Amino acid sequence: MLIQKNSIIITELKDFDIRHILDCGQIFRYEKLGEGEYRVYSKDKTCLVTQYDGKAVIESNDPEYFANYFDLQRDYGEIKQKLKGKPFMDEAIEYGHGIRILNQDKWEMLISFIISANNHIPRIKGIISRLCANLGENMGDYYAFPSPQAMASKDEEFYKALGAGYRAKYLAVTARQVADGFDLDAIDSMDGNTANKKLCTLMGVGSKVADCILLFGYHKQDVFPVDTWIKKVYKDVVGDTVDNNNIIRRKLIDIYGEYSGYAQQYLFFNKREN
């Protein structure tokens, strides 16, 4: 990795593939502009990512922010080595070799994954885009993600009008909870199970949504978001058709250990794509 003025240049792509990173279910605020060209948004910032001819270039006016955002200081080769040999990991790592878990904003992840529940990606992206356009700061050619205070100023009907459906109530109530002092930063010091329970006290956050927030907003590894694809993975790994998400979650964390969060992303991406 080389930072030059407003560009980050990545010349070794065995652990970086922008499509893998953006298509593995962890982010909704991005646009595909062309083949290997994407615009990514986080908080009030944006970057342009292009990947071609064996290199990737990330252009922004805050390259230090995006170097951290794309987790570029972490050695994913070492993580893969630790995971190799565990059930179905070699195949999943080979397919999704370029996945990196982004360091995203906690508040943005909380709201994004409440919106994501029982939803599909184009609709999730549309709701979030309208949310930013209506309540976020105008940054010129895009809008920032709105603050808890901005969101707390609106009621359930407002969010229904944005297309949030039954989640509208969750957005209104949870925004008020956070604006009134629910401390998202306090969760940093908690283990995955304690943090999951704490997040589940917010309206609209169940265990799976909480694990997504903890993985993508806190980079916690003792979590394992369970959806329909991970249930299929569980059946492959354990040979069992248990339908209890908590049992599946605990068993998979036991199997994949200290790198469970990374394992989840490789396994999810490989299963869904293939």
N, C-alpha and C positions, 0 to 999 in steps of 0.2 A: 504493500500500500504506500502510495506517495501522495502527499497533499501539496498542491501547487496553487497558490492564490485561492480561487474559488472552485477548484476541482480536486476530487479524490480520484486517483488512477489506480486501478487494481489490475495487475498483469498476470496474476495466478488465479485461475478460475476453478480449480478443483473443489474449492469450498465456497464458491460464490456463483450463483446463477439467479439473475433478477426474476425470471419467470417462476422458478421454484420458490423463491422468497415471497413473492406477492400472491401466488396461487395456492398456498398451503393453508389458507383459512385464518390467518392471523391479522389481516389488515383489510380495510374496506375503502380507505381514502386514497385511491390511486386511479390513474387513467392510462390505458394503453394507447400510445400515439402512433405507433408503427411497429414494425418487426424489431424487437430488441430495444424499443424506446418507450419509456414510461415516465409519467409525472406522478410524484409521490407527495402527499401532504401529511404533516404532523403538527398538532397544536396550531401555531400561527406561522409555520414555516413550510417551505416547499423545496423540492429538488428535482432535477431532471436526471434520469439514469439511462444511459445508452450502453448497450453491450454488443460488441461486434469484433471480428478479427482477433479473437483470443484475449480481449481486454474489456473491462467495464470502466466507465467514467461517470462519476456522480458530481453534478454541477449544482452549486447553491451559494448563497451569500453567507452561509454559516456552516462551512465544511466540518468544523469540530463537532457541531451538533450531530451531523449526519454520519460522521465516523463512529460516534457512540451509538446512534440510532440503528445502524446496520451491524453493530456488535463487531466491528472490524479488528478490535484488539484481542479477540478471543481465538484460541487455536482450535478450530473445528476438526482438524486432522486428529488431534489428540482425543477429542470427544468420540469421534467415529471409531478409533482404535479400541476405546474402552467398551463401546457397544457391540463391536463385531463379535460374532459367535453366539450372541443371544438369539432367541427364536425369531426367525424371519427378518433379522436386522440387516444381514449382508445384502440381501436383495433390495430392501427398502433404502438403504444408504446408497447403493449404486444408482438406483433410480432417482433419488432426490438429493444427490450429492451436494448440490449448491444451496440447500436450505440453510438459512441463518435465522435465529429467533431475534426479532427486532426488539429494541428497548423503547417501548412506546409509553405514552403518557397514561398514568393510572386512571385519571378522570375520563379521558377519551375512551379508554378500554371499557370502563364500567358502563358508560352510556351505549357504546357501540355493541357490546355483547348482550345488553338488555334488549336492544333492537333486533339482534340476530336470532333470538329464541324462536324456534318454529318458523323460520323465515328463509327466503332464498337470496342469494348474493345480489342480483340486480336490484331487488326491492330494498334490501338493507342499504346498499350504496345510495339509492335514490332518497330514502328517508334521511340519511346522514347528510347528504348534499343539501337538501332543503333546510335541515336544521341549521347548518352552517350559514347558508344564505340568509336566513331569517334572523338569526341571533348572534352570529359570529362577526367579528370585526372585519370590515372590508379592507383587504390587503392590496387592492389594486385589481389584479386579474384573478383573484380567488378570495375565499373567505376563511378566516380562522375558525377553529373549533370553539363553540361558545363556552363561556365560564359557567360554573355552578350557579353563580348569582343571576346571570342572564337567563339561564334555564328555569331557575326557581321563580322567576317573575311571571312565568306563564302557567296556565292551568291545563287540565286534561283536554279540554275542547281544542285548545291551540295545537296540541300534539296529534289529536285525531285529524285535524285539518291538514297536517303534514303527511298523513297516511300511516301513522304508527299503529292504528287499530287498537286492539285491547291493551297494547303496551303503553298507550298514551298515559294512562293512570300511573304506571310504574315510573315513567320518565318524570312526571310532575312531582310525585311524592319523593322519589329518590333524590332529585335535584334539590328539593327543600331540605331533605335530611343532611346532604353534604354541605349545602350553603349554611345550615344551622349548626354545623360543627362536627359532623361525622368525620373522623380523622383518617383519611386514606393513607397517610404516611405512617401511621402507627402499625399498619399491617406488615411493613417491611421486616420488623423484628420477629414476626410470628412464624411458626412452622406451618406447612401446607394445610394440615387438618384444622388447626386453630384459626388460621386465616380464612379458610373456606367457610367455617361456621360464622365468623364475624361478618364476612361479606353477605352471607345469606340472611342477615338481619335487615338488609336493604330490600325494599320492595322490588320485585321482578328479578331477583337474583336467586337462582337455584344452584345446586351443587355443580352442575356442568358449566353454567355461565361463570360461576365463581372461579372454577379451575382455569377457564380461558383467561379471565382477568388476571389471575395470579401468574399464569405462564407468560402472557404477552405484555402485561403492564408491570409485573414485579420480577420477571425472569426466575420465578421459583421453579425448582426442578422436582420437588416431592409432590407433584400433582399429575393428573392424567385425565384430561377432559374426555368424557365418554359420550359418543354420539353413535349413529347407526353404523358408520364405517368402523369405528373402534370395536363395536360389538361383533362385527364380522372378523376383525383381527383377533379378538378374544377367542372366538370359536376356533380359528386356525391354530392359535398358540396353545390353548388349554384343552381343546376338543370338547368343550362344554357349551351348552346353549342357555346358560343362566341369563335372566333378563333383569337382574337387579344391578343398577348402575354402580352402587356403592361397593358391592362385592367385586364387580369387574374392575373398578378403579383400584381397590386395595390389592387385588391379586396381581394386576399389571405393574403396580408400583413395586411390589415384592420381587417380581421377575426382572424388571429393568433397572431397579436400584437408583443410585444417586443421579443418574442421567435420564430419569423417566420422562421429563418434559421434552428433551430432545428426541428420545425414542418415539414419543407420541407423534411428533411432527413428521418424522420419516415414515412411520407406519401408516399414519392417516393419509399422507400425500400419495404414497405408493398404492394403497388399497383403493382410494377414490379414483385415481387416474387409470388404474389397470383392472 
